[in-house]
């Protein structure tokens, strides 16, 4: 891992197409950075990518009963069934 110290406005270039700009320090809250990269590259926050991967892993291990339980409306509420456009449930 390369560790650098930057001042606001300074940039870090990665290859030919990625530029990271240090925008500001927010004290103990963290820092703000800007990232310029080609549109075909995905940029994800590590903690979000990890949470999505964990949720996907749990979903693949769920039993049929757990999946069906997630589809049932909470007690006291009727499940909403989408109707074709122009129709009401009374039709």
CORKAGI-V888028 format. One record per backbone hydrogen bond with DSSP energy under -0.5 kcal/mol. NH is the residue of the N-H (numbers start at 0). CO is the residue of the C=O. If there is no record, write none. Layout:
NH_CO + NH_CO
//
This chain:
2_0 + 8_21 + 9_6 + 11_19 + 13_17 + 14_12 + 17_13 + 18_35 + 19_11 + 20_18 + 20_33 + 21_9 + 22_20 + 22_31 + 23_31 + 25_29 + 28_25 + 29_26 + 31_23 + 33_20 + 35_18 + 36_34 + 40_37 + 43_41 + 48_44 + 49_45 + 50_46 + 51_47 + 52_48 + 53_49 + 54_50 + 55_51 + 56_52 + 57_53 + 58_54 + 59_55 + 60_56 + 60_57 + 61_58 + 66_62 + 67_63 + 68_64 + 69_65 + 70_66 + 70_67 + 71_67 + 71_68 + 76_73 + 80_78 + 81_79 + 86_83 + 90_87
//
